[in-house]
């Protein structure tokens, strides 16, 4: 029996989500995203020796993408003749490109430590999920950084790979996840990576461009459903304050929805006149996060899949 492409994608999507809910993230030594990071850190110096660092960074990005997507494409082709086996492999492969439950796994220890007034532990737990220095953070800024991470994670850890899956299948989702991982490795504006990581940063900006903007609408809608929505500073006045073209959308939407001030020392202050964020705001943000995930399937992911399927039928 030949299953229509849209039904096959739905089966893979549902199966991958079930795997995420039941098993969470795979062990680090088995996680392709972790392997991408390790390969990147071990080989980047060889590419950086090339004369033109911008070109070298572009070649490096392409090589890393091909190293992981080509074998996956071959494996999927090989197992495609056995439908049941294909679905199992496809579900597992797709699952590693996104995460839903791991956000809660990372945030809960931070909340628990803050509720126990153990700021030191909260800083240590936060350092596992943010790039910034956490050693001098007080409880308010720990809350702020956690909320920012949740809102950004909704985009690059969930919405973007989901959109690329809906448009381009598993390989598309894998591509998006690799670019995001590479950006976290070399997409920095410092002396070492400003030129070498330029194309990676550009690629990351491009793939997250639409999801970031869609996320703001979904987050606001979720806030309304949860009765959190606060009419304070308009999002358009907040979203432009971050260095990132995309980060201001989900973070600004959370800040205005909960009327809280989100601050990263020396970089930005979102919704400056809002309330200082608290542990309760972290919990509310997680509620918004999960609600936004559910809404995304209904108003963003599934409609894209249906449109792509109809276009395939017409063509």
C-alpha positions as a Markdown table, in Angstrom:
| # | Residue | x | y | z |
|---|---|---|---|---|
| 1 | Unk | 0.0 | 0.0 | 0.0 |
| 2 | Unk | 1.4 | 3.4 | -1.1 |
| 3 | Unk | 0.7 | 6.1 | 1.6 |
| 4 | Unk | 0.1 | 9.6 | 0.3 |
| 5 | Unk | 3.0 | 11.9 | 1.0 |
| 6 | Unk | 1.1 | 14.2 | 3.4 |
| 7 | Unk | -0.2 | 11.2 | 5.4 |
| 8 | Unk | 3.4 | 9.8 | 5.5 |
| 9 | Unk | 4.7 | 13.1 | 6.8 |
| 10 | Unk | 1.9 | 13.3 | 9.4 |
| 11 | Unk | 2.8 | 9.8 | 10.6 |
| 12 | Unk | 6.5 | 10.8 | 10.9 |
| 13 | Unk | 5.6 | 14.1 | 12.6 |
| 14 | Unk | 3.3 | 12.4 | 15.2 |
| 15 | Unk | 5.8 | 9.6 | 15.8 |
| 16 | Unk | 8.7 | 12.0 | 16.3 |
| 17 | Unk | 6.7 | 14.0 | 18.8 |
| 18 | Unk | 5.7 | 10.9 | 20.7 |
| 19 | Unk | 9.4 | 9.9 | 20.8 |
| 20 | Unk | 10.3 | 13.3 | 22.2 |
| 21 | Unk | 7.6 | 13.1 | 24.9 |
| 22 | Unk | 8.4 | 9.5 | 26.0 |
| 23 | Unk | 12.2 | 9.4 | 25.6 |
| 24 | Unk | 13.3 | 13.1 | 25.5 |
| 25 | Unk | 16.7 | 13.8 | 24.1 |
| 26 | Unk | 19.1 | 11.0 | 23.1 |
| 27 | Unk | 22.4 | 10.5 | 24.9 |
| 28 | Unk | 25.0 | 13.0 | 24.0 |
| 29 | Unk | 27.3 | 10.5 | 22.4 |
| 30 | Unk | 24.5 | 9.5 | 20.1 |
| 31 | Unk | 23.0 | 12.9 | 19.4 |
| 32 | Unk | 23.8 | 14.1 | 15.9 |
| 33 | Unk | 23.6 | 17.7 | 17.0 |
| 34 | Unk | 26.3 | 17.0 | 19.6 |
| 35 | Unk | 28.3 | 15.3 | 16.9 |
| 36 | Unk | 28.0 | 18.3 | 14.7 |
| 37 | Unk | 29.4 | 20.5 | 17.5 |
| 38 | Unk | 32.3 | 18.1 | 18.1 |
| 39 | Unk | 33.2 | 17.8 | 14.4 |
| 40 | Unk | 33.0 | 21.6 | 14.1 |
| 41 | Unk | 35.2 | 22.3 | 17.0 |
| 42 | Unk | 37.8 | 19.7 | 15.9 |
| 43 | Unk | 38.0 | 20.8 | 12.2 |
| 44 | Unk | 37.5 | 24.6 | 12.2 |
| 45 | Unk | 41.1 | 25.4 | 12.7 |
| 46 | Unk | 42.1 | 23.6 | 9.5 |
| 47 | Unk | 39.6 | 25.7 | 7.6 |
| 48 | Unk | 40.6 | 28.9 | 9.4 |
| 49 | Unk | 44.1 | 28.5 | 8.0 |
| 50 | Unk | 42.8 | 29.4 | 4.5 |
| 51 | Unk | 43.6 | 32.9 | 3.4 |
| 52 | Unk | 40.1 | 34.3 | 2.9 |
| 53 | Unk | 38.3 | 33.6 | 6.2 |
| 54 | Unk | 34.9 | 34.6 | 4.9 |
| 55 | Unk | 35.2 | 32.1 | 2.0 |
| 56 | Unk | 36.7 | 29.5 | 4.4 |
| 57 | Unk | 33.8 | 29.9 | 6.7 |
| 58 | Unk | 31.3 | 29.4 | 3.9 |
| 59 | Unk | 33.2 | 26.2 | 2.7 |
| 60 | Unk | 33.3 | 25.0 | 6.3 |
| 61 | Unk | 29.6 | 25.4 | 6.7 |
| 62 | Unk | 28.8 | 23.6 | 3.4 |
| 63 | Unk | 31.1 | 20.7 | 4.3 |
| 64 | Unk | 29.6 | 20.2 | 7.7 |
| 65 | Unk | 26.1 | 20.2 | 6.2 |
| 66 | Unk | 27.0 | 17.7 | 3.6 |
| 67 | Unk | 28.9 | 15.4 | 6.0 |
| 68 | Unk | 25.6 | 14.9 | 7.9 |
| 69 | Unk | 22.8 | 15.3 | 5.4 |
| 70 | Unk | 24.2 | 13.2 | 2.6 |
| 71 | Unk | 24.6 | 10.0 | 4.7 |
| 72 | Unk | 21.1 | 10.6 | 6.1 |
| 73 | Unk | 19.7 | 10.9 | 2.6 |
| 74 | Unk | 21.4 | 7.7 | 1.5 |
| 75 | Unk | 20.1 | 5.8 | 4.6 |
| 76 | Unk | 16.5 | 7.0 | 4.0 |
| 77 | Unk | 16.7 | 6.0 | 0.4 |
| 78 | Unk | 18.0 | 2.5 | 1.3 |
| 79 | Unk | 15.3 | 1.8 | 3.9 |
| 80 | Unk | 12.5 | 3.4 | 1.8 |
| 81 | Unk | 11.6 | 0.1 | 0.2 |
| 82 | Unk | 10.6 | -1.3 | 3.6 |
| 83 | Unk | 7.8 | 1.2 | 4.7 |
| 84 | Unk | 7.7 | 0.2 | 8.4 |
| 85 | Unk | 11.5 | 0.5 | 8.7 |
| 86 | Unk | 11.5 | 3.8 | 6.8 |
| 87 | Unk | 9.0 | 5.3 | 9.2 |
| 88 | Unk | 11.0 | 4.2 | 12.3 |
| 89 | Unk | 14.3 | 5.6 | 10.9 |
| 90 | Unk | 12.5 | 8.8 | 9.7 |
| 91 | Unk | 10.8 | 9.4 | 13.0 |
| 92 | Unk | 14.1 | 9.1 | 14.9 |
| 93 | Unk | 16.0 | 11.2 | 12.4 |
| 94 | Unk | 13.4 | 13.9 | 12.5 |
| 95 | Unk | 13.1 | 13.8 | 16.3 |
| 96 | Unk | 16.8 | 14.9 | 16.8 |
| 97 | Unk | 16.2 | 18.1 | 14.8 |
| 98 | Unk | 13.7 | 19.5 | 17.4 |
| 99 | Unk | 13.0 | 19.4 | 21.0 |
| 100 | Unk | 9.9 | 20.1 | 23.1 |
| 101 | Unk | 10.3 | 18.4 | 26.5 |
| 102 | Unk | 14.0 | 19.2 | 27.0 |
| 103 | Unk | 13.2 | 22.9 | 27.6 |
| 104 | Unk | 11.3 | 22.0 | 30.7 |
| 105 | Unk | 14.1 | 19.6 | 31.8 |
| 106 | Unk | 16.5 | 22.5 | 31.7 |
| 107 | Unk | 14.3 | 25.1 | 33.2 |
| 108 | Unk | 12.9 | 23.1 | 36.2 |
| 109 | Unk | 16.2 | 22.9 | 38.1 |
| 110 | Unk | 16.6 | 26.7 | 37.7 |
| 111 | Unk | 13.1 | 27.3 | 39.1 |
| 112 | Unk | 13.7 | 24.8 | 41.9 |
| 113 | Unk | 16.9 | 26.5 | 42.9 |
| 114 | Unk | 15.4 | 30.0 | 42.8 |
| 115 | Unk | 12.5 | 28.9 | 44.9 |
| 116 | Unk | 14.9 | 27.6 | 47.5 |
| 117 | Unk | 16.8 | 30.9 | 47.3 |
| 118 | Unk | 19.9 | 29.0 | 46.0 |
| 119 | Unk | 21.1 | 31.6 | 43.6 |
| 120 | Unk | 24.5 | 29.8 | 43.1 |
| 121 | Unk | 22.9 | 26.6 | 41.9 |
| 122 | Unk | 20.5 | 28.6 | 39.7 |
| 123 | Unk | 23.5 | 30.3 | 38.1 |
| 124 | Unk | 25.2 | 27.0 | 37.5 |
| 125 | Unk | 22.1 | 25.5 | 35.9 |
| 126 | Unk | 21.5 | 28.6 | 33.8 |
| 127 | Unk | 25.1 | 28.4 | 32.5 |
| 128 | Unk | 24.2 | 25.1 | 30.8 |
| 129 | Unk | 21.7 | 26.8 | 28.4 |
| 130 | Unk | 23.0 | 30.3 | 27.8 |
| 131 | Unk | 26.2 | 31.8 | 26.2 |
| 132 | Unk | 26.5 | 34.8 | 28.6 |
| 133 | Unk | 28.4 | 34.8 | 31.8 |
| 134 | Unk | 26.2 | 33.9 | 34.8 |
| 135 | Unk | 28.6 | 34.1 | 37.8 |
| 136 | Unk | 27.6 | 37.6 | 38.9 |
| 137 | Unk | 23.9 | 37.4 | 38.1 |
| 138 | Unk | 21.3 | 38.1 | 40.7 |
| 139 | Unk | 17.9 | 36.3 | 40.8 |
| 140 | Unk | 16.2 | 38.9 | 38.7 |
| 141 | Unk | 18.6 | 38.6 | 35.8 |
| 142 | Unk | 18.6 | 34.8 | 36.1 |
| 143 | Unk | 14.9 | 34.9 | 35.6 |
| 144 | Unk | 15.3 | 37.3 | 32.7 |
| 145 | Unk | 17.9 | 35.1 | 31.0 |
| 146 | Unk | 15.8 | 32.0 | 31.5 |
| 147 | Unk | 12.7 | 33.6 | 30.0 |
| 148 | Unk | 14.7 | 34.9 | 27.0 |
| 149 | Unk | 16.2 | 31.4 | 26.4 |
| 150 | Unk | 12.7 | 29.8 | 26.5 |
| 151 | Unk | 11.3 | 32.3 | 24.0 |
| 152 | Unk | 14.3 | 32.0 | 21.6 |
| 153 | Unk | 14.3 | 28.2 | 22.0 |
| 154 | Unk | 10.7 | 28.1 | 20.8 |
| 155 | Unk | 12.0 | 29.4 | 17.5 |
| 156 | Unk | 15.3 | 27.7 | 16.8 |
| 157 | Unk | 14.7 | 24.5 | 18.8 |
| 158 | Unk | 11.1 | 23.9 | 17.6 |
| 159 | Unk | 9.4 | 26.2 | 15.1 |
| 160 | Unk | 12.2 | 26.5 | 12.5 |
| 161 | Unk | 13.0 | 22.8 | 12.1 |
| 162 | Unk | 9.2 | 22.1 | 12.0 |
| 163 | Unk | 8.8 | 24.7 | 9.2 |
| 164 | Unk | 11.6 | 23.2 | 7.3 |
| 165 | Unk | 10.2 | 19.7 | 7.7 |
| 166 | Unk | 6.8 | 20.9 | 6.4 |
| 167 | Unk | 8.5 | 22.5 | 3.4 |
| 168 | Unk | 11.4 | 20.2 | 2.6 |
| 169 | Unk | 11.1 | 17.0 | 4.6 |
| 170 | Unk | 13.5 | 15.5 | 7.0 |
| 171 | Unk | 16.6 | 16.6 | 5.2 |
| 172 | Unk | 15.3 | 20.2 | 5.4 |
| 173 | Unk | 14.8 | 19.9 | 9.1 |
| 174 | Unk | 18.3 | 18.4 | 9.5 |
| 175 | Unk | 19.7 | 21.3 | 7.5 |
| 176 | Unk | 18.0 | 23.9 | 9.7 |
| 177 | Unk | 19.2 | 22.2 | 12.9 |
| 178 | Unk | 22.8 | 21.9 | 11.7 |
| 179 | Unk | 22.9 | 25.6 | 10.7 |
| 180 | Unk | 21.5 | 26.6 | 14.1 |
| 181 | Unk | 24.1 | 24.4 | 15.9 |
| 182 | Unk | 26.9 | 25.8 | 13.8 |
| 183 | Unk | 25.7 | 29.4 | 14.6 |
| 184 | Unk | 26.0 | 28.5 | 18.3 |
| 185 | Unk | 29.6 | 27.3 | 17.6 |
| 186 | Unk | 31.1 | 30.0 | 15.4 |
| 187 | Unk | 28.4 | 32.7 | 14.8 |
| 188 | Unk | 30.0 | 35.2 | 17.1 |
| 189 | Unk | 30.9 | 38.9 | 16.6 |
| 190 | Unk | 34.4 | 38.7 | 18.0 |
| 191 | Unk | 37.9 | 38.7 | 16.5 |
| 192 | Unk | 38.1 | 35.0 | 16.1 |
| 193 | Unk | 34.8 | 34.4 | 14.3 |
| 194 | Unk | 33.7 | 37.7 | 12.9 |
| 195 | Unk | 34.8 | 36.8 | 9.4 |
| 196 | Unk | 34.9 | 33.0 | 9.6 |
| 197 | Unk | 31.5 | 32.7 | 11.1 |
| 198 | Unk | 29.8 | 35.4 | 8.9 |
| 199 | Unk | 28.1 | 33.0 | 6.5 |
| 200 | Unk | 26.9 | 30.8 | 9.3 |
| 201 | Unk | 25.4 | 33.8 | 11.0 |
| 202 | Unk | 23.8 | 34.9 | 7.8 |
| 203 | Unk | 22.4 | 31.4 | 7.1 |
| 204 | Unk | 21.0 | 31.2 | 10.7 |
| 205 | Unk | 19.3 | 34.6 | 10.3 |
| 206 | Unk | 17.7 | 33.6 | 7.0 |
| 207 | Unk | 16.3 | 30.2 | 8.2 |
| 208 | Unk | 14.9 | 31.8 | 11.4 |
| 209 | Unk | 13.6 | 34.9 | 9.7 |
| 210 | Unk | 10.0 | 33.8 | 9.1 |
| 211 | Unk | 9.6 | 31.5 | 12.2 |
| 212 | Unk | 10.8 | 34.4 | 14.4 |
| 213 | Unk | 8.1 | 36.7 | 13.2 |
| 214 | Unk | 5.4 | 34.0 | 13.2 |
| 215 | Unk | 6.5 | 33.1 | 16.8 |
| 216 | Unk | 5.6 | 36.6 | 18.0 |
| 217 | Unk | 2.0 | 36.2 | 16.8 |
| 218 | Unk | 1.7 | 32.7 | 18.2 |
| 219 | Unk | 3.2 | 33.7 | 21.6 |
| 220 | Unk | 0.8 | 36.7 | 21.8 |
| 221 | Unk | -2.2 | 34.4 | 20.9 |
| 222 | Unk | -1.1 | 31.8 | 23.5 |
| 223 | Unk | -0.9 | 34.6 | 26.1 |
| 224 | Unk | -4.4 | 35.7 | 25.3 |
| 225 | Unk | -5.7 | 32.1 | 25.6 |
| 226 | Unk | -4.0 | 31.8 | 29.0 |
| 227 | Unk | -5.3 | 35.2 | 30.0 |
| 228 | Unk | -1.8 | 36.6 | 30.4 |
| 229 | Unk | -1.9 | 39.2 | 27.7 |
| 230 | Unk | -1.1 | 42.7 | 29.0 |
| 231 | Unk | -1.4 | 45.8 | 26.9 |
| 232 | Unk | 1.8 | 47.6 | 27.6 |
| 233 | Unk | 4.6 | 48.7 | 25.2 |
| 234 | Unk | 3.8 | 47.8 | 21.6 |
| 235 | Unk | 5.9 | 44.9 | 20.2 |
| 236 | Unk | 7.1 | 47.0 | 17.3 |
| 237 | Unk | 8.9 | 49.3 | 19.8 |
| 238 | Unk | 10.6 | 46.3 | 21.6 |
| 239 | Unk | 11.6 | 43.9 | 18.8 |
| 240 | Unk | 14.2 | 46.3 | 17.3 |
| 241 | Unk | 16.3 | 46.6 | 20.5 |
| 242 | Unk | 18.3 | 43.4 | 20.2 |
| 243 | Unk | 21.4 | 43.0 | 18.0 |
| 244 | Unk | 19.8 | 39.9 | 16.4 |
| 245 | Unk | 17.4 | 40.5 | 13.6 |
| 246 | Unk | 15.2 | 37.7 | 14.8 |
| 247 | Unk | 15.6 | 37.4 | 18.6 |
| 248 | Unk | 13.6 | 40.5 | 19.4 |
| 249 | Unk | 10.4 | 39.0 | 18.0 |
| 250 | Unk | 9.9 | 36.1 | 20.4 |
| 251 | Unk | 11.6 | 37.8 | 23.4 |
| 252 | Unk | 9.7 | 41.1 | 22.8 |
| 253 | Unk | 6.4 | 39.2 | 22.5 |
| 254 | Unk | 7.0 | 37.5 | 25.9 |
| 255 | Unk | 8.1 | 40.8 | 27.5 |
| 256 | Unk | 5.0 | 42.7 | 26.3 |
| 257 | Unk | 2.7 | 39.8 | 27.0 |
| 258 | Unk | 3.7 | 39.5 | 30.6 |
| 259 | Unk | 4.7 | 43.1 | 31.0 |
| 260 | Unk | 8.1 | 42.3 | 32.3 |
| 261 | Unk | 11.5 | 43.8 | 31.7 |
| 262 | Unk | 14.1 | 41.5 | 30.0 |
| 263 | Unk | 17.7 | 42.7 | 30.3 |
| 264 | Unk | 21.1 | 41.5 | 29.0 |
| 265 | Unk | 23.8 | 43.6 | 30.6 |
| 266 | Unk | 25.5 | 45.8 | 28.0 |
| 267 | Unk | 23.3 | 44.7 | 25.2 |
| 268 | Unk | 19.6 | 45.5 | 25.5 |
| 269 | Unk | 16.7 | 46.2 | 27.8 |
| 270 | Unk | 13.3 | 45.0 | 26.5 |
| 271 | Unk | 10.1 | 46.7 | 27.9 |
| 272 | Unk | 12.1 | 48.9 | 30.2 |
| 273 | Unk | 9.1 | 50.0 | 32.3 |
| 274 | Unk | 7.9 | 46.5 | 32.8 |
| 275 | Unk | 7.9 | 44.6 | 36.1 |
| 276 | Unk | 11.1 | 42.8 | 37.2 |
| 277 | Unk | 10.8 | 39.2 | 36.1 |
| 278 | Unk | 10.2 | 36.6 | 38.8 |
| 279 | Unk | 10.1 | 32.8 | 39.2 |
| 280 | Unk | 6.4 | 33.0 | 38.6 |
| 281 | Unk | 7.1 | 34.6 | 35.2 |
| 282 | Unk | 9.4 | 31.7 | 34.3 |
| 283 | Unk | 6.5 | 29.3 | 35.0 |
| 284 | Unk | 4.1 | 31.5 | 33.0 |
| 285 | Unk | 6.6 | 31.6 | 30.1 |
| 286 | Unk | 6.7 | 27.8 | 30.1 |
| 287 | Unk | 2.9 | 27.7 | 30.0 |
| 288 | Unk | 3.1 | 30.0 | 27.0 |
| 289 | Unk | 5.8 | 27.9 | 25.4 |
| 290 | Unk | 3.8 | 24.6 | 25.6 |
| 291 | Unk | 0.6 | 26.3 | 24.4 |
| 292 | Unk | 2.5 | 27.9 | 21.5 |
| 293 | Unk | 3.8 | 24.5 | 20.5 |
| 294 | Unk | 0.3 | 23.1 | 20.3 |
| 295 | Unk | -1.0 | 26.1 | 18.4 |
| 296 | Unk | 1.9 | 25.9 | 16.0 |
| 297 | Unk | 0.8 | 22.6 | 14.7 |
| 298 | Unk | -2.7 | 23.8 | 14.1 |
| 299 | Unk | -2.1 | 27.3 | 12.6 |
| 300 | Unk | 1.3 | 27.0 | 11.1 |
| 301 | Unk | 2.8 | 23.5 | 10.5 |
| 302 | Unk | -0.2 | 21.6 | 9.3 |
| 303 | Unk | -1.4 | 24.4 | 6.9 |
| 304 | Unk | 2.1 | 24.5 | 5.3 |
| 305 | Unk | 2.1 | 20.7 | 4.9 |
| 306 | Unk | -1.4 | 20.8 | 3.2 |
| 307 | Unk | -0.3 | 23.6 | 0.9 |
| 308 | Unk | 2.9 | 21.7 | -0.1 |
| 309 | Unk | 0.9 | 18.6 | -0.7 |
| 310 | Unk | -1.6 | 20.5 | -2.9 |
| 311 | Unk | 1.2 | 22.0 | -4.9 |
| 312 | Unk | 2.7 | 18.6 | -5.5 |
| 313 | Unk | -0.7 | 17.3 | -6.7 |
| 314 | Unk | -1.2 | 20.2 | -9.1 |
| 315 | Unk | 2.3 | 19.9 | -10.5 |
